[in-house]
Every structure is written in structure tokens, then in C-alpha cells.
Amino acid sequence: MFQPYELFVGLRYTRAKRRNHFISFISLISMLGIALGVTALITVISVMNGFEKELRERILGAAAHATITYYDEPMQAWQPLAEQAREHPEVIGAAPYVEGQVMLVNADRVTGALVRGVLPQQEPQVSEVGEKMVSGQLADLRQGEFGILLGSDLARFLGVAVGDKVTVISPEAGVTPVGVLPRMKRFRVRGIFQIGMYEYDRNMAVIQADDASVLLRMDGGYSGVRLKLNDMFAARAVARDLANAVGEDYWVTDWTHKHANFFQAVATEKTVMFVILTLIVAVAAFNIVSTLVMVVTDKQADIAILRTLGSSPASVMGIFLVQGAIIGVFGTLLGLVGGIALASNIETVVPFIENLFGVHFLDPSVYSISELPSDLRWADVTQIATVSFTISLLATLYPAWRASRVEPAEALAYE
């Protein structure tokens, strides 16, 4: 009895058994449509978040969060620069590297590759290559032995295994009595790694840093220093701070520059999917319009009586806004429960469906990620719930406005 009477009447209309069951059916369809749209939105956005997170972790498992390189020539003393970088509170690891493009040859198979020289004792501070070894170990790279680690797809293409030899051809040519010839060196395969990203598994080889310096004629120098940060999302700000600290002779970059296009594409795709799936909610919400229009037509006599008893047009409008809002609220809540439950158990639901129908959505032989990952973020859930309820509420405005415009005399003329 203490409720505003608009809310009381609106709830009464919603709970009451209507004479027209078709209206109730459309209301139920509207509610289920909103629930389905919200469930789909939460599930799809969570899966896309999962893919983005998984790809980011795999990419940054081999790539550094930030790098510091010298502009003009190879870096001879990397320790002072690494110590200076470690003074930043966000930097938790630093290691030197040598990098260059080479050709790898085995029998009649030739391919280009990115060769990276590392110090096995320092490299675990900045990358996870040592943790991704399929065979062999990162520590098997020893100075002067000219060992090499190959990505799994690269080793498969060359047809080599641990213990075999490959020829590495450097673009740095050497002058010999018979002319200018490219530098070639035989390396023994010491291990094979698998990052899970084709970009690295097919195109990257790892050797000892001093051997790489000899191969690429860097006179014992290094290409730069790679850094690992406590918070990868702070990479841009940290790179800016380090650039100011080390001076103009060094170039500081971070992972957001190298992979900016890739992650921008993922973000754009996620936005487009959000808009497309929101249309499902919008279509379901528009059913609320037809439902309330029919309710207004059915309740014209009731509206006229309320008006004659002193109800204002705004009060009548509020009654039907309550009805539409109830449909939106229950549909949204039902969708939230379904979406959160599905997104939280996607790793269980998908294998069950695959086993039930005998299919595999992500073939391991084709895709790097063979399982659907999910990353449920409450900020996305809140945004989806807000958008769903807002669309539902907007859909009730026109029918409620029509109800407020009903003239009592015309409505009661034939009663």
C-alpha cells in the first residue's frame, strides 16, 4: 500500500491473467529474445576476450615487452644499460639479444628465418622460450659450439631433428680470393621449441648471443636489451619513461608498436560483434512495442476510468513503462544468468558438444589454439546489462505515450 500507485497498477497488469493469451505469448517471446541476445553477447565477447588474452600471452612469450637499441652501431656494454632500466619499478627483467635475418638450408630445402642470439642464463628473465621446449634445453646453447634451436614448424619444413645440422647463411657478405661470397656456417640443432604462434614456430631460430655476433659480424656487440615488465599494459608509459632516462642515443620501443595492427584488428572485430549481437536484443525489444500497443488497445476502458478518477497522462504513461521495464529486467536477468554460466563453463560445454556430434570446431592441425578460451570480464557484463535494459526501456516509450493520449470520453463511448 506504500508503493506508488503507477508501480502497483503496472505490476497488477503484469501479474493478472489476461483475456488475450496472444499478448502474453508475445511478452514471453520478447523476454526470451532479450535473454538469448544477452546470453550470446556475454558468451561471444568472453570467448573473444579469451582469444585476445591467449594470443597476447603467446606473442609475448617470445617477444619482449620493451626493447632498447642503439641507433648507429652494435651495443658493446649492455650491463650498465640493463641496470639503468631495472631501476624503473615496472621493469622486472632485462637481457641482451642479437637479431638478424638469415637463410637456413638443409639438403634441397631453403627458407628465410629470423635468428635471435641470446644468453641462456639471462633469457628466462624476458621470454618463455626455455619453457616451450619440445626437445632439448635452452641451456644446451654454449658459446663456440654453434648450436641452434628451431621452431617446431621450421624444423618440420627443413626436415631436421635434434642432432642434425643446418647451414645458416648470413646476408653479411665476405670478400674472398674468388669474389664476394655470403657468410655460411654449419649449426647443430640442439633443441626444438613450440610457442604456439605460427609467426615464431615457422620463422624463428635461437642461437647463442656470442655465436650470433660472430655470424652477423657485430664484433662482439649486441643488437640491444630486451625488457620484461610487471604490467604489460603499462609498456607504453614505461617506454616513454625509459626513453627520457637513457637519452637520445638509444631507441626505446614496446610491444604495442610492433603488434599494434594485430591487436587493433582484434579490438575492432570485438566491437563489430558487439554491435551485431546487440541487434538481437534490439529485435527482441521491439517486440515489446507490439505487446504494449496491444495491451493499450485492450485496456483503453481501464485507462479512461483512471483518467476520470484523476490520474494524469504522466501517471498512465508510468503504468505502461513499468510493464515494459519488467519484461526488459527479467529478460536481461535471465540472459545474465545464462551468459555467465555458459561463459564460465565454455571449456566443458564445447568438448561435450564436440563429443556428442563427433565434430571438432578448432582442428589442432590447422589452428594454434585448439580449444575455445574464455575470459569473463565483469565490466563487459555490466555494459551488456545496461545496454539491454536501456534498449528495452526505450522500446516502451512510444506505447506508453500512446496510452497517455487516450481520451476518456472516446474510450468509454461504446462501453
C-alpha positions in Angstrom: 0.0 0.0 0.0 3.0 2.2 0.3 4.0 1.8 -3.3 3.4 4.5 -5.9 0.1 3.5 -7.5 1.7 3.6 -11.0 4.0 0.8 -9.9 1.2 -1.1 -8.2 -1.1 -1.0 -11.2 1.7 -1.8 -13.6 2.6 -4.9 -11.5 -1.0 -5.8 -11.2 -1.4 -5.7 -15.0 1.7 -7.8 -15.4 0.6 -10.5 -12.9 -3.0 -10.6 -13.9 -4.3 -13.3 -16.2 -5.1 -11.6 -19.4 -8.1 -12.4 -21.5 -5.9 -12.2 -24.6 -3.3 -15.0 -24.3 -1.7 -14.0 -27.5 -0.4 -10.8 -25.8 1.1 -13.0 -23.0 2.8 -15.2 -25.6 4.4 -12.2 -27.4 5.6 -10.9 -24.0 7.2 -14.3 -23.3 8.9 -14.3 -26.7 10.2 -10.8 -26.1 11.6 -11.8 -22.7 13.3 -14.9 -24.2 14.6 -13.0 -27.1 16.3 -10.4 -24.8 17.6 -13.3 -22.7 19.0 -15.1 -25.8 20.7 -11.9 -27.0 22.3 -11.1 -23.7 23.5 -14.7 -23.3 25.0 -14.6 -26.8 26.6 -11.3 -26.2 28.3 -12.3 -22.9 29.4 -15.7 -24.3 30.9 -14.3 -27.6 32.6 -11.3 -26.0 34.1 -13.6 -23.3 35.4 -16.0 -25.9 36.9 -13.1 -27.9 38.5 -11.8 -24.8 39.9 -15.3 -24.2 41.4 -15.5 -27.7 42.9 -12.0 -27.3 44.4 -12.9 -23.9 45.7 -16.2 -25.2 47.3 -14.7 -28.3 48.8 -11.9 -26.3 50.4 -14.3 -23.9 51.7 -16.5 -26.7 53.1 -13.5 -28.6 54.7 -12.0 -25.6 56.1 -15.4 -24.6 58.7 -14.9 -27.3 58.6 -11.1 -27.9 59.8 -8.6 -25.3 57.6 -6.2 -23.5 60.0 -3.4 -24.5 63.4 -3.1 -26.2 66.3 -0.6 -26.0 68.6 -0.4 -29.1 71.5 1.7 -30.1 71.0 3.9 -33.2 74.3 3.7 -35.1 76.2 0.6 -34.2 76.1 -2.6 -32.1 75.9 -2.2 -28.4 79.1 -3.3 -26.7 78.3 -2.9 -23.0 74.8 -4.0 -22.2 75.1 -4.4 -18.4 75.1 -0.7 -17.5 72.0 -0.1 -19.7 70.2 -3.1 -18.2 71.0 -1.9 -14.7 69.7 1.5 -15.5 66.5 0.0 -16.9 66.0 -2.2 -13.8 65.8 1.0 -11.7 62.4 1.6 -13.1 59.8 0.0 -10.7 57.9 -1.7 -13.6 61.0 -3.5 -15.1 61.4 -7.0 -13.6 63.9 -8.5 -16.2 66.5 -7.4 -18.7 68.6 -9.4 -21.2 70.8 -8.7 -24.2 70.0 -10.0 -27.7 71.3 -10.2 -31.2 68.9 -10.3 -34.1 69.1 -10.6 -37.8 67.7 -12.2 -41.0 69.3 -15.3 -42.3 68.7 -18.2 -44.7 68.5 -21.8 -43.4 69.5 -24.6 -45.7 69.2 -28.4 -45.3 69.7 -30.5 -48.4 67.4 -29.0 -51.1 65.2 -27.1 -48.6 65.9 -23.4 -48.2 63.9 -20.8 -46.1 64.4 -17.4 -44.6 64.3 -17.0 -40.8 64.8 -14.6 -38.0 67.8 -15.6 -36.0 67.9 -14.4 -32.4 71.1 -14.6 -30.3 70.5 -14.9 -26.6 72.4 -15.6 -23.4 70.9 -18.7 -22.0 71.4 -17.6 -18.4 69.7 -14.2 -18.9 67.0 -15.1 -21.5 64.5 -16.6 -19.0 64.1 -13.2 -17.4 62.5 -11.8 -20.6 60.9 -14.7 -22.5 59.4 -18.1 -22.1 61.3 -19.8 -24.9 63.0 -22.0 -22.4 59.7 -23.2 -21.0 58.3 -24.0 -24.5 61.0 -26.6 -25.5 59.6 -29.7 -27.1 63.0 -31.3 -27.1 66.4 -30.1 -25.8 67.0 -27.2 -23.5 67.9 -23.6 -23.7 71.0 -24.3 -21.6 72.3 -26.5 -24.4 73.4 -23.4 -26.3 77.0 -22.9 -25.4 79.4 -20.3 -26.7 81.6 -21.6 -29.5 79.7 -24.8 -30.1 77.4 -23.1 -32.7 74.2 -24.8 -31.6 70.8 -23.7 -32.7 67.2 -24.0 -31.5 64.4 -24.2 -34.2 60.7 -23.5 -34.1 58.7 -26.7 -34.5 57.2 -25.7 -37.9 60.6 -24.5 -39.1 62.3 -27.8 -38.1 59.5 -29.7 -39.8 59.9 -27.8 -43.0 63.7 -28.3 -43.1 63.2 -32.0 -42.1 65.7 -31.9 -39.2 65.6 -33.2 -35.7 67.8 -32.7 -32.6 71.4 -33.7 -33.5 71.1 -32.8 -37.2 73.0 -30.0 -38.9 71.7 -27.0 -40.8 73.6 -24.4 -42.8 73.0 -20.8 -41.8 73.7 -18.2 -44.5 74.2 -14.6 -43.4 73.4 -11.6 -45.6 76.7 -10.1 -44.5 79.0 -11.0 -47.4 82.7 -11.6 -47.1 85.5 -10.8 -49.7 87.4 -13.9 -50.7 90.0 -14.6 -53.4 87.3 -15.9 -55.7 85.0 -12.9 -55.1 82.3 -11.7 -52.7 80.5 -14.6 -51.0 77.9 -14.8 -48.3 78.9 -16.0 -44.9 77.9 -19.6 -44.2 78.2 -21.6 -41.0 77.0 -25.1 -40.1 75.0 -25.2 -36.9 73.9 -28.3 -35.0 70.3 -28.5 -33.9 70.3 -28.6 -30.1 66.5 -28.3 -29.5 63.1 -27.6 -30.8 60.6 -25.2 -29.3 56.9 -24.6 -29.8 55.5 -21.2 -28.8 52.0 -21.8 -30.3 52.2 -18.9 -32.8 52.9 -19.7 -36.4 54.9 -16.4 -36.7 57.5 -17.8 -34.3 57.3 -21.5 -34.7 57.8 -21.2 -38.5 60.2 -18.3 -38.8 62.4 -18.0 -35.7 65.7 -19.7 -34.7 67.6 -19.1 -31.5 71.4 -19.3 -31.1 74.0 -18.3 -28.5 74.5 -14.5 -28.5 78.2 -14.5 -29.0 77.9 -17.0 -31.8 75.3 -14.7 -33.4 77.6 -11.7 -33.0 80.3 -13.6 -34.9 77.9 -14.8 -37.6 76.4 -11.3 -38.2 79.8 -9.6 -37.9 78.9 -7.4 -34.9 82.4 -7.5 -33.3 81.2 -9.0 -30.1 78.3 -6.4 -29.8 74.6 -6.8 -29.3 71.5 -5.5 -31.0 70.1 -4.2 -27.8 68.5 -5.1 -24.5 65.1 -6.7 -24.1 62.9 -5.9 -21.1 60.1 -7.7 -19.2 57.6 -5.5 -17.3 55.5 -6.2 -14.3 52.4 -4.9 -16.1 52.5 -5.4 -19.9 49.7 -2.9 -20.3 52.0 -0.2 -18.9 54.5 -0.8 -21.7 53.8 2.5 -23.5 54.3 4.6 -20.4 57.4 2.7 -19.3 58.9 3.0 -22.7 58.4 6.8 -22.6 60.0 7.0 -19.1 63.0 4.9 -20.2 63.5 6.9 -23.4 63.8 10.1 -21.2 66.2 8.3 -18.8 68.6 6.7 -21.3 68.9 9.7 -23.6 68.7 10.4 -27.3 71.4 7.9 -28.4 69.0 5.0 -27.7 65.7 4.0 -29.3 63.1 2.5 -26.9 60.1 0.6 -28.3 57.4 -1.6 -26.8 55.2 -4.5 -27.9 52.2 -2.2 -28.6 54.1 -0.7 -31.6 55.2 -3.9 -33.2 51.9 -5.7 -32.8 49.6 -2.6 -32.9 47.8 -3.6 -36.1 47.1 -7.1 -34.9 45.5 -6.1 -31.6 43.7 -3.2 -33.2 42.1 -5.6 -35.6 41.0 -7.9 -32.7 39.6 -4.9 -30.8 37.7 -3.7 -34.0 36.3 -7.2 -34.6 35.1 -7.4 -30.9 33.4 -4.0 -31.3 31.7 -5.1 -34.6 30.5 -8.4 -33.0 29.1 -6.4 -30.0 27.1 -4.2 -32.3 25.8 -7.1 -34.4 24.8 -9.2 -31.4 23.2 -6.1 -29.8 20.8 -6.1 -32.7 19.4 -9.4 -31.4 18.5 -7.6 -28.2 17.0 -4.7 -30.2 14.8 -7.0 -32.3 13.5 -8.7 -29.2 13.0 -5.3 -27.5 10.9 -4.1 -30.5 8.5 -6.9 -29.7 7.8 -5.0 -26.5 6.3 -2.3 -28.7 3.8 -4.6 -30.3 3.0 -6.2 -27.0 2.3 -2.9 -25.2 0.4 -1.5 -28.2 -2.0 -4.4 -27.9 -2.2 -4.0 -24.1 -3.0 -0.3 -24.5 -5.8 -1.2 -27.0 -7.1 -3.9 -24.7 -7.0 -1.6 -21.6 -8.5 1.6 -23.1 -11.5 1.4 -20.8 -9.3 0.9 -17.7 -7.2 3.9 -18.8 -10.3 6.0 -19.3 -11.6 5.2 -15.8 -8.2 6.0 -14.3 -8.2 9.3 -16.1 -11.7 10.2 -14.9 -10.6 9.3 -11.3 -7.9 12.0 -11.6 -4.8 10.2 -13.0 -2.6 12.4 -15.0 -1.2 11.4 -18.5 2.2 11.0 -16.9 0.8 8.5 -14.4 -0.8 6.5 -17.1 2.5 6.6 -19.0 4.3 5.4 -16.0 2.0 2.4 -15.6 2.9 1.0 -19.0 6.6 1.9 -18.6 6.5 -0.4 -15.6 5.1 -3.2 -17.7 7.8 -2.8 -20.4 10.6 -2.4 -17.9 9.5 -5.7 -16.2 9.9 -7.6 -19.5 13.3 -6.0 -20.0 14.5 -6.6 -16.5 13.5 -10.3 -16.3 14.8 -10.9 -19.9 18.1 -9.2 -19.0 18.5 -11.1 -15.7 17.7 -14.4 -17.4 20.3 -13.6 -20.1 22.9 -12.6 -17.5 22.5 -15.9 -15.6 22.7 -17.9 -18.9 25.6 -15.9 -20.3 27.7 -16.0 -17.1 27.0 -19.8 -16.7 27.9 -20.5 -20.3 31.0 -18.3 -20.5 32.3 -19.7 -17.2 32.0 -23.3 -18.4 32.8 -22.9 -22.1 35.8 -25.3 -21.7 33.4 -28.0 -20.6 30.4 -27.3 -22.8 32.3 -27.2 -26.1 34.0 -30.6 -25.7 30.7 -32.1 -24.7 29.1 -30.8 -27.9 32.1 -32.0 -29.9 31.8 -35.5 -28.5 28.1 -35.5 -28.9 28.1 -34.7 -32.6 31.5 -36.0 -33.5 32.9 -32.7 -34.7 35.9 -30.6 -33.8 35.5 -26.8 -34.1 39.2 -25.9 -34.0 41.3 -28.6 -35.6 44.7 -28.8 -33.8 46.4 -29.4 -37.2 45.1 -26.1 -38.5 44.7 -23.8 -35.6 47.3 -22.9 -33.0 44.6 -22.7 -30.4 42.6 -25.9 -30.4 40.3 -25.1 -27.5 37.8 -22.2 -27.1 39.3 -20.0 -24.3 37.0 -17.7 -22.2 37.8 -14.6 -20.2 34.7 -13.3 -18.4 35.1 -9.7 -17.5 32.6 -8.1 -15.2 33.0 -4.7 -16.9 31.6 -6.3 -20.1 28.8 -7.9 -18.2 27.8 -4.6 -16.7 27.9 -2.9 -20.1 25.8 -5.5 -21.8 23.2 -5.5 -19.0 23.0 -1.7 -19.2 22.6 -1.7 -23.0 20.0 -4.4 -22.9 17.9 -2.7 -20.2 18.2 0.7 -21.9 17.0 -0.7 -25.3 14.1 -2.4 -23.5 13.1 0.8 -21.7 13.3 2.9 -24.9 11.0 0.4 -26.6 8.3 1.1 -24.1 8.2 4.8 -24.6 6.0 5.0 -27.7 3.3 2.6 -26.4 3.3 4.3 -23.0 3.0 7.7 -24.7 0.0 6.4 -26.8 -1.6 5.2 -23.6 -1.3 8.6 -22.0 -3.0 10.2 -25.0 -6.2 8.1 -24.7 -9.3 10.4 -24.4 -11.7 9.1 -21.7 -14.8 10.2 -23.5 -13.9 8.4 -26.7 -12.8 5.3 -24.9 -16.0 5.0 -22.8 -18.4 6.0 -25.6 -19.3 2.4 -26.5 -18.8 0.7 -23.1 
